[in-house]
Amino acid sequence: MKRPFQASVWREGDWYVAQCLELDVASQGETEAEALANLTEALELYFEPPQATRPPQVRLIEVEVGAA
């Protein structure tokens, strides 16, 4: 199944950065086309199901939220 995503592309120094606007995924390349191609690959990897080599160890952590 294919799904469209919006991407923003801008230049940072010698590199082009491509960022998906719907997800927290970005990539870069030496050209705009390369940055978009790399972003496409990064998104495909993002949606690839995880393949654990061993069972994960689940830990409980506590984080202070709110004003102290």
N, C-alpha and C positions, 0 to 999 in steps of 0.2 A: 504494500500500500504506500502510495506517495502522498505527501502532505506539503503544501507550500508554507514557507516561512519568510518573513521580511528581514532584510539585512541592511545594516548601515555600514558604509565603507568610507574610511578617511585615511589620510596620509599622516604618518608620524615619522618624521625624519626620512630615512631611506626606505621605510616599510609602509605597506598598506595594511590596515587593520580592518577586518570584517567581523561584525558583531551581529548575532541573531537578536532581534528585538523582542521576541516572545520568550526566549530562554536565556539563561546565563551561560552562553557559549560564544566563544570568539576565537579567531585565528588570524594569521598574518601571512603575507607573501611579498615578494619583490615587485609584483604588479597587482593591479586591482583584480584581474582575472585569476591569478594564482591565490590571492587571499580568499576570494569567493570559493574556489575549488577546495582549498584547505578547510574552509568553514563547512562546506558540504560534507567532507570526510569526517570532520569533528562531530557534526550532528548525527551522521550515520552511526558513529561509535557511541554517541550519547544514548541512542535508542537501542543499541545492541544489548540483549539480556546479559546480565552478569554471569560469569562462569567461575564459581568459586572452586579453588583447588583443595580447600579444606573448610570445614564449618567455621563461620565467623564467631568471634568472641564478642558477645554483647555486654556492654558496660553501662552502668547508670552513673550519670554525672549530674551535679547540681550547679545551677548558674543563677547568680543574683540578677533579678530583673526588677526594674523600678528604681525610684530615688532612694538613696541611703539615708 
